[in-house]
């Protein structure tokens, strides 16, 4: 059985998309997900999104680390 190409699959989904905004989960969304923290969410112009999670089981929110020197991290619970 071949290993899944996670990088390639993710590239196909997100390549060429344009970021509309960065927002945080609402308190209701946090409650619905049974999380303790508010995750940053990248929202694209077509309405699709990607959320930072602490692990691949979705156990809690996670931060985004960036290559930007002025904002090297988009933190959990940012307000």
Residue frames as qw, qx, qy, qz and C-alpha x, y, z in Angstrom:
[[0.000, 0.889, 0.458, 0.000, 0.00, 0.00, 0.00],
 [0.419, 0.459, -0.012, 0.783, 1.40, 3.39, -1.00],
 [0.262, -0.443, -0.432, 0.741, 1.86, 6.17, 1.54],
 [0.177, 0.887, 0.426, 0.037, -0.44, 9.14, 1.09],
 [0.451, 0.261, 0.046, 0.852, 1.20, 12.27, -0.35],
 [0.202, -0.761, -0.495, 0.367, -0.05, 14.71, 2.31],
 [0.198, -0.511, 0.145, 0.824, 2.03, 17.62, 0.99],
 [0.045, 0.057, 0.684, 0.726, 0.89, 17.06, -2.57],
 [0.125, -0.604, -0.776, -0.129, -2.75, 16.66, -1.59],
 [0.206, -0.746, -0.331, 0.540, -2.66, 19.83, 0.54],
 [0.172, -0.318, 0.356, 0.862, -0.95, 21.72, -2.27],
 [0.000, 0.327, 0.770, 0.548, -3.73, 20.71, -4.69],
 [0.183, -0.731, -0.648, 0.111, -6.36, 22.00, -2.25],
 [0.246, -0.838, -0.189, 0.449, -4.75, 25.34, -1.36],
 [0.457, -0.106, 0.378, 0.798, -2.47, 26.29, -4.28],
 [0.095, 0.356, 0.459, 0.808, -3.53, 29.55, -5.89],
 [0.292, -0.771, -0.566, -0.011, -6.03, 30.51, -3.20],
 [0.155, 0.540, -0.137, 0.816, -6.00, 34.07, -1.92],
 [0.310, -0.339, -0.683, 0.567, -6.13, 34.86, 1.78],
 [0.148, -0.756, -0.391, -0.503, -9.07, 37.07, 2.68],
 [0.325, -0.743, 0.258, -0.526, -8.39, 37.45, 6.40],
 [0.425, 0.053, -0.820, 0.379, -7.07, 35.88, 9.57],
 [0.543, -0.525, 0.005, -0.655, -9.64, 35.51, 12.33],
 [0.051, -0.222, 0.891, -0.394, -10.06, 33.49, 15.50],
 [0.318, -0.367, -0.860, -0.154, -12.69, 30.88, 16.31],
 [0.407, -0.555, -0.018, -0.726, -15.66, 32.31, 18.13],
 [0.321, -0.306, 0.731, -0.519, -16.39, 31.23, 21.69],
 [0.844, 0.138, 0.227, -0.466, -19.30, 29.13, 20.35],
 [0.769, 0.474, -0.422, -0.073, -17.06, 27.40, 17.81],
 [0.110, 0.478, -0.782, 0.384, -14.54, 26.64, 20.57],
 [0.581, -0.115, 0.585, -0.554, -17.34, 25.14, 22.68],
 [0.870, 0.317, -0.035, -0.376, -18.69, 23.14, 19.71],
 [0.657, 0.496, -0.559, 0.096, -15.23, 21.66, 19.11],
 [0.844, -0.516, -0.134, 0.057, -14.80, 20.89, 22.84],
 [0.607, 0.366, -0.244, 0.661, -11.56, 22.92, 22.84],
 [0.472, -0.673, -0.329, 0.465, -10.17, 25.14, 25.59],
 [0.273, -0.481, 0.192, 0.810, -8.47, 27.72, 23.36],
 [0.521, 0.775, 0.173, -0.313, -9.35, 29.91, 20.37],
 [0.688, -0.020, 0.481, 0.544, -7.39, 28.91, 17.25],
 [0.140, 0.562, -0.268, -0.770, -6.36, 31.29, 14.48],
 [0.667, 0.438, 0.603, 0.021, -8.14, 30.60, 11.20],
 [0.084, -0.301, 0.474, 0.823, -6.92, 31.50, 7.72],
 [0.530, 0.585, 0.542, -0.290, -9.99, 32.31, 5.61],
 [0.333, -0.028, 0.589, 0.736, -9.66, 32.39, 1.82],
 [0.276, 0.219, -0.129, -0.927, -11.63, 34.54, -0.63],
 [0.479, -0.063, -0.718, -0.501, -13.61, 31.49, -1.82],
 [0.707, -0.450, 0.040, -0.544, -14.85, 30.85, 1.75],
 [0.894, -0.042, -0.411, 0.174, -12.58, 27.86, 2.41],
 [0.324, -0.837, 0.321, -0.302, -10.42, 27.92, 5.54],
 [0.744, 0.125, -0.581, 0.304, -7.67, 26.23, 7.49],
 [0.554, -0.773, 0.079, -0.299, -7.43, 26.08, 11.31],
 [0.275, 0.506, -0.739, 0.349, -4.36, 25.49, 13.47],
 [0.867, -0.399, -0.147, -0.257, -4.79, 22.47, 15.76],
 [0.427, -0.699, 0.563, -0.107, -2.54, 21.17, 18.52],
 [0.360, -0.229, 0.889, 0.166, -2.47, 17.74, 16.88],
 [0.260, 0.068, -0.708, -0.653, -3.96, 15.75, 14.02],
 [0.169, -0.403, -0.896, 0.074, -6.77, 14.49, 16.24],
 [0.147, -0.614, -0.264, -0.729, -8.08, 18.03, 16.79],
 [0.549, -0.432, -0.629, 0.341, -7.65, 17.96, 20.57],
 [0.204, -0.811, -0.239, 0.493, -7.15, 21.72, 21.00],
 [0.367, 0.930, 0.006, -0.021, -6.15, 24.90, 19.22],
 [0.770, -0.134, 0.153, 0.605, -2.66, 25.51, 17.88],
 [0.034, -0.827, 0.111, 0.550, -0.59, 28.50, 16.82],
 [0.756, 0.609, 0.096, 0.218, 0.74, 29.34, 13.35],
 [0.512, -0.557, 0.254, 0.602, 4.47, 30.01, 13.08],
 [0.539, 0.832, 0.129, -0.032, 5.47, 32.32, 10.21],
 [0.741, 0.149, 0.086, 0.650, 8.57, 33.34, 8.27],
 [0.076, 0.851, 0.112, 0.507, 7.87, 37.03, 8.96],
 [0.468, 0.114, -0.492, 0.725, 10.37, 38.70, 11.32],
 [0.211, -0.282, 0.175, -0.919, 7.74, 41.13, 12.61],
 [0.774, -0.155, 0.206, -0.578, 5.20, 38.40, 13.38],
 [0.192, 0.365, -0.909, -0.064, 6.94, 35.09, 13.84],
 [0.045, -0.240, -0.957, 0.156, 3.88, 33.54, 15.48],
 [0.464, -0.337, -0.239, -0.784, 0.10, 34.01, 15.24],
 [0.047, -0.190, 0.843, -0.500, -0.75, 32.97, 18.78],
 [0.307, -0.451, -0.834, -0.081, -3.56, 30.91, 20.23],
 [0.250, -0.729, -0.555, 0.313, -6.26, 33.02, 21.94],
 [0.278, 0.035, 0.107, 0.954, -5.20, 36.23, 20.21],
 [0.002, 0.818, 0.571, -0.065, -7.57, 39.07, 20.95]]
